[in-house]
Amino acid sequence: MAKEEASTRNGADWMDEGYPFRTLPDHLRLGLDLVFVGINPGLYSVQRGHYFARSTSRFWPAFSASKLSERVRRAIGTDTLRPEQDAELPCFGIGFTDVVKRPSANAADLRARDFAQWVPRLLEKLQRYQPCVACFHGLTAYRPFLKFALRSADPVTMLGRQRETVGATRLYVVPNPSPANAHFTLTDQTAWYDRLADFLAAVRSAPPRIGRVQV
């Protein structure tokens, strides 16, 4: 019951974000190393009040098994992180937001007008909080950002590090951890978070670099 009550309280945080509907809160602050960017909140996750709340999502199992979460797991004293801990991660330099904040049962329900409306808001958040790396979950999330924020339509966009930047923020794309993304296994997803950890370490230790497109 305590977990359910906490989930309800967290889910109500949408009111503080100024959104005209119930959605997931942005877990953002200045000084973050990494921000995970999803395409949009699922209805179940909004109901629970936490990112990637479905037990079938590969995010939390893969993130927990990766070296990306090693410092978090060691500090909290657990081997497995859960959706209920999403609001704690900014304390460890990791935040969460979405390309589109309007929730839906399926990302396929989104339309071009949703991206045209919400991508500029995401751009403003990245410019305001300036994380070292913004990691998009899936090319379906990143391509609209390219189009509506960076005014680019790169036909050869691939997973991994991107040439574009937002100010000093480097951009990275990993597979969507949804179980509907059957091309990638839990092992694959974990490996991508390991690669992201290596990329983040390299970014933190490198001098500022201007990418092909800088906003």
Backbone hydrogen bonds in HBPLUS format (Angstrom, degrees):
<---DONOR---> <-ACCEPTOR-->    atom                        ^
c    i                          cat <-CA-CA->   ^        H-A-AA   ^      H-
h    n   atom  resd res      DA  || num        DHA   H-A  angle D-A-AA Bond
n    s   type  num  typ     dist DA aas  dist angle  dist       angle   num
A0005-GLU N   A0001-MET O   2.88 MM   4  6.17 156.7  1.93 154.9 161.1     1
A0006-ALA N   A0002-ALA O   2.93 MM   4  6.16 157.9  1.98 147.7 153.8     2
A0007-SER N   A0003-LYS O   2.90 MM   4  6.10 153.9  1.97 145.9 153.3     3
A0008-THR N   A0004-GLU O   3.00 MM   4  6.27 151.9  2.08 144.7 151.7     4
A0009-ARG N   A0005-GLU O   3.02 MM   4  6.32 157.9  2.07 149.5 155.0     5
A0010-ASN N   A0006-ALA O   2.92 MM   4  6.16 166.5  1.94 153.7 157.3     6
A0011-GLY N   A0007-SER O   2.87 MM   4  6.00 156.5  1.92 146.9 153.8     7
A0012-ALA N   A0008-THR O   3.11 MM   4  6.29 132.9  2.34 138.6 149.7     8
A0012-ALA N   A0009-ARG O   3.12 MM   3  5.22 134.4  2.34  97.2 109.6     9
A0013-ASP N   A0010-ASN O   3.04 MM   3  5.40 161.0  2.08 110.7 116.8    10
A0015-MET N   A0012-ALA O   3.18 MM   3  6.22 168.6  2.19 129.7 130.2    11
A0016-ASP N   A0013-ASP O   2.91 MM   3  5.42 135.2  2.12 113.4 124.5    12
A0017-GLU N   A0014-TRP O   3.14 MM   3  5.20 142.6  2.28  98.8 109.6    13
A0027-HIS N   A0096-PHE O   2.99 MM  69  5.03 148.1  2.10 140.9 149.7    14
A0096-PHE N   A0027-HIS O   3.04 MM  69  5.03 144.6  2.17 121.3 132.2    15
A0132-CYS N   A0032-LEU O   3.17 MM 100  6.73 146.4  2.29 139.0 147.4    16
A0033-ASP N   A0093-GLY O   2.87 MM  60  4.98 137.0  2.06 118.9 131.6    17
A0133-VAL N   A0033-ASP O   2.96 MM 100  6.25 142.5  2.11 139.6 151.2    18
A0034-LEU N   A0093-GLY O   3.01 MM  59  6.32 162.4  2.04 165.4 170.4    19
A0095-GLY N   A0034-LEU O   2.80 MM  61  6.27 157.7  1.85 148.7 156.2    20
A0035-VAL N   A0133-VAL O   2.96 MM  98  6.45 144.2  2.09 150.4 161.5    21
A0135-CYS N   A0035-VAL O   2.81 MM 100  6.06 161.7  1.84 156.4 162.8    22
A0036-PHE N   A0095-GLY O   2.91 MM  59  6.14 168.2  1.93 144.5 140.8    23
A0097-THR N   A0036-PHE O   2.99 MM  61  6.38 142.0  2.14 164.4 173.6    24
A0037-VAL N   A0135-CYS O   2.72 MM  98  5.82 159.3  1.76 158.4 154.7    25
A0137-HIS N   A0037-VAL O   2.86 MM 100  6.05 157.0  1.91 166.8 162.2    26
A0038-GLY N   A0097-THR O   3.03 MM  59  6.46 163.2  2.06 143.0 142.4    27
A0099-VAL N   A0038-GLY O   2.73 MM  61  6.16 149.3  1.82 157.8 165.9    28
A0100-VAL N   A0039-ILE O   2.99 MM  61  6.11 157.0  2.04 145.7 153.0    29
A0104-SER N   A0041-PRO O   3.17 MM  63  6.73 148.4  2.28 158.5 166.8    30
A0046-VAL N   A0042-GLY O   3.02 MM   4  6.32 157.2  2.08 154.2 160.8    31
A0047-GLN N   A0043-LEU O   2.95 MM   4  6.18 154.4  2.02 144.4 151.6    32
A0048-ARG N   A0044-TYR O   2.95 MM   4  6.25 152.1  2.03 149.2 156.5    33
A0049-GLY N   A0045-SER O   2.70 MM   4  5.81 130.5  1.94 139.1 154.2    34
A0050-HIS N   A0045-SER O   3.16 MM   5  5.50 140.3  2.32 146.1 149.5    35
A0057-SER N   A0054-ARG O   3.12 MM   3  5.54 161.7  2.16 111.8 117.5    36
A0058-ARG N   A0177-PRO O   2.94 MM 119  4.85 167.5  1.95 143.8 145.0    37
A0062-ALA N   A0058-ARG O   2.98 MM   4  5.81 159.5  2.02 149.2 155.8    38
A0063-PHE N   A0059-PHE O   2.74 MM   4  5.77 168.2  1.75 163.0 167.3    39
A0064-SER N   A0060-TRP O   2.90 MM   4  5.80 157.3  1.95 141.6 148.3    40
A0065-ALA N   A0061-PRO O   3.09 MM   4  6.22 142.8  2.24 137.7 146.9    41
A0066-SER N   A0063-PHE O   3.24 MM   3  5.21 150.2  2.33  99.0 107.8    42
A0069-SER N   A0066-SER O   3.42 MM   3  6.02 153.6  2.49 110.3 114.6    43
A0070-GLU N   A0067-LYS O   3.23 MM   3  4.92 163.7  2.26  99.6 104.3    44
A0073-ARG N   A0069-SER O   2.90 MM   4  6.11 170.7  1.91 169.3 171.2    45
A0074-ARG N   A0070-GLU O   3.00 MM   4  6.13 159.1  2.05 149.4 155.3    46
A0075-ALA N   A0071-ARG O   3.06 MM   4  6.16 157.4  2.11 142.1 147.9    47
A0076-ILE N   A0072-VAL O   2.92 MM   4  6.09 163.5  1.95 157.4 161.8    48
A0077-GLY N   A0073-ARG O   2.79 MM   4  5.62 140.5  1.95 138.5 149.5    49
A0078-THR N   A0073-ARG O   3.12 MM   5  5.21 155.9  2.18 137.5 144.4    50
A0085-GLN N   A0082-ARG O   2.92 MM   3  5.63 165.6  1.94 124.7 129.5    51
A0086-ASP N   A0083-PRO O   3.04 MM   3  5.56 164.2  2.07 126.0 125.4    52
A0088-GLU N   A0085-GLN O   3.03 MM   3  5.35 146.5  2.14 108.7 118.9    53
A0089-LEU N   A0086-ASP O   3.25 MM   3  5.55 146.4  2.37 105.5 114.1    54
A0091-CYS N   A0088-GLU O   3.07 MM   3  5.82 145.8  2.19 120.5 128.8    55
A0092-PHE N   A0089-LEU O   2.74 MM   3  5.15 152.1  1.82 115.1 124.7    56
A0094-ILE N   A0089-LEU O   3.11 MM   5  5.18 168.6  2.12 126.2 124.0    57
A0093-GLY N   A0090-PRO O   3.02 MM   3  4.78 164.8  2.04 105.3 106.4    58
A0109-ASP N   A0106-ASN O   2.93 MM   3  5.63 164.8  1.95 119.8 125.0    59
A0110-LEU N   A0107-ALA O   3.07 MM   3  5.67 167.3  2.09 117.6 121.7    60
A0114-ASP N   A0111-ARG O   2.91 MM   3  5.35 133.8  2.12 109.1 121.7    61
A0115-PHE N   A0111-ARG O   3.43 MM   4  6.95 153.7  2.50 151.3 157.3    62
A0116-ALA N   A0112-ALA O   2.91 MM   4  6.18 161.4  1.95 153.1 159.1    63
A0117-GLN N   A0113-ARG O   2.99 MM   4  6.04 143.2  2.13 137.4 145.8    64
A0118-TRP N   A0114-ASP O   2.93 MM   4  6.07 162.1  1.96 151.2 156.0    65
A0119-VAL N   A0115-PHE O   2.91 MM   4  5.38 163.7  1.94 142.7 147.3    66
A0121-ARG N   A0118-TRP O   3.01 MM   3  5.24 125.2  2.32 103.8 118.1    67
A0122-LEU N   A0118-TRP O   3.11 MM   4  6.51 152.6  2.18 152.3 160.4    68
A0122-LEU N   A0119-VAL O   3.03 MM   3  5.04 114.7  2.48  97.3 113.2    69
A0123-LEU N   A0119-VAL O   2.92 MM   4  6.23 162.3  1.95 159.3 164.2    70
A0124-GLU N   A0120-PRO O   3.04 MM   4  6.26 154.8  2.10 141.5 147.6    71
A0125-LYS N   A0121-ARG O   3.04 MM   4  6.36 151.3  2.13 145.1 152.6    72
A0125-LYS N   A0122-LEU O   3.05 MM   3  5.06 115.4  2.49  95.0 110.8    73
A0126-LEU N   A0122-LEU O   2.98 MM   4  6.33 162.5  2.01 158.9 162.7    74
A0127-GLN N   A0123-LEU O   2.94 MM   4  6.17 157.2  2.00 151.3 158.0    75
A0128-ARG N   A0124-GLU O   2.87 MM   4  6.00 145.0  1.99 142.0 152.0    76
A0129-TYR N   A0125-LYS O   2.86 MM   4  6.01 172.8  1.87 160.5 161.2    77
A0130-GLN N   A0126-LEU O   2.88 MM   4  5.31 145.5  2.00 133.4 142.5    78
A0170-ARG N   A0132-CYS O   2.93 MM  38  6.21 167.0  1.94 150.6 146.2    79
A0134-ALA N   A0170-ARG O   2.87 MM  36  6.31 156.5  1.92 164.0 171.8    80
A0172-TYR N   A0134-ALA O   3.02 MM  38  6.25 151.8  2.10 157.5 156.2    81
A0136-PHE N   A0172-TYR O   2.79 MM  36  6.22 158.0  1.84 163.5 159.7    82
A0174-VAL N   A0136-PHE O   3.03 MM  38  6.39 161.4  2.07 168.7 174.0    83
A0138-GLY N   A0174-VAL O   2.72 MM  36  5.69 140.0  1.87 168.8 172.7    84
A0141-ALA N   A0138-GLY O   3.11 MM   3  5.42 142.6  2.26 102.3 112.3    85
A0142-TYR N   A0138-GLY O   3.18 MM   4  6.54 151.7  2.26 140.5 148.8    86
A0143-ARG N   A0139-LEU O   2.87 MM   4  5.75 172.9  1.87 152.3 153.6    87
A0145-PHE N   A0142-TYR O   2.96 MM   3  5.13 120.2  2.33 101.3 117.3    88
A0146-LEU N   A0142-TYR O   2.95 MM   4  6.34 152.6  2.03 154.8 163.4    89
A0147-LYS N   A0143-ARG O   3.01 MM   4  6.30 157.7  2.06 149.7 155.4    90
A0148-PHE N   A0144-PRO O   2.85 MM   4  5.92 178.2  1.85 155.6 156.2    91
A0149-ALA N   A0145-PHE O   2.92 MM   4  5.24 148.5  2.02 134.5 142.1    92
A0150-LEU N   A0145-PHE O   3.25 MM   5  6.73 152.5  2.33 150.4 157.8    93
A0152-SER N   A0146-LEU O   2.75 MM   6  5.11 175.1  1.76 134.6 136.0    94
A0160-GLY N   A0173-VAL O   2.73 MM  13  4.99 169.2  1.74 141.6 145.3    95
A0173-VAL N   A0160-GLY O   2.92 MM  13  4.99 149.4  2.02 123.9 133.7    96
A0162-GLN N   A0171-LEU O   2.95 MM   9  5.46 156.6  2.00 155.6 148.8    97
A0212-ARG N   A0163-ARG O   2.98 MM  49  5.56 144.2  2.11 126.6 133.2    98
A0165-THR N   A0213-VAL O   2.86 MM  48  5.98 167.3  1.88 171.0 169.6    99
A0166-VAL N   A0169-THR O   2.98 MM   3  5.06 161.9  2.02 145.0 150.9   100
A0169-THR N   A0166-VAL O   2.95 MM   3  5.06 155.3  2.01 130.8 127.9   101
A0181-ASN N   A0178-SER O   2.97 MM   3  5.52 159.2  2.01 114.7 121.2   102
A0184-PHE N   A0181-ASN O   3.38 MM   3  6.36 174.7  2.38 125.7 127.0   103
A0189-GLN N   A0185-THR O   2.92 MM   4  6.24 161.0  1.96 151.4 156.2   104
A0190-THR N   A0186-LEU O   2.96 MM   4  6.18 161.0  2.00 149.9 154.7   105
A0191-ALA N   A0187-THR O   3.02 MM   4  6.23 155.9  2.08 145.5 151.9   106
A0192-TRP N   A0188-ASP O   3.04 MM   4  6.38 147.8  2.15 147.9 156.5   107
A0193-TYR N   A0189-GLN O   3.12 MM   4  6.51 150.2  2.22 148.0 155.7   108
A0194-ASP N   A0190-THR O   2.97 MM   4  6.30 145.9  2.09 146.1 156.3   109
A0195-ARG N   A0191-ALA O   2.96 MM   4  6.28 153.9  2.03 145.2 151.9   110
A0196-LEU N   A0192-TRP O   2.89 MM   4  6.14 152.2  1.97 142.7 150.8   111
A0197-ALA N   A0193-TYR O   2.93 MM   4  6.14 149.6  2.02 141.0 148.5   112
A0198-ASP N   A0194-ASP O   3.10 MM   4  6.47 154.3  2.17 147.4 153.3   113
A0199-PHE N   A0195-ARG O   2.92 MM   4  6.21 158.4  1.96 150.4 156.8   114
A0200-LEU N   A0196-LEU O   2.83 MM   4  6.02 161.4  1.86 153.7 158.5   115
A0201-ALA N   A0197-ALA O   3.01 MM   4  6.20 157.8  2.06 145.6 151.5   116
A0202-ALA N   A0198-ASP O   3.02 MM   4  6.27 153.3  2.09 145.5 152.7   117
A0203-VAL N   A0199-PHE O   2.92 MM   4  6.19 154.7  1.98 151.0 158.0   118
A0204-ARG N   A0200-LEU O   2.97 MM   4  6.18 162.6  2.00 152.9 156.9   119
A0205-SER N   A0201-ALA O   3.23 MM   4  6.37 141.3  2.38 138.4 147.6   120
A0206-ALA N   A0202-ALA O   3.05 MM   4  6.03 120.1  2.42 139.7 153.9   121
A0206-ALA N   A0203-VAL O   3.30 MM   3  5.20 147.5  2.41  96.9 106.1   122
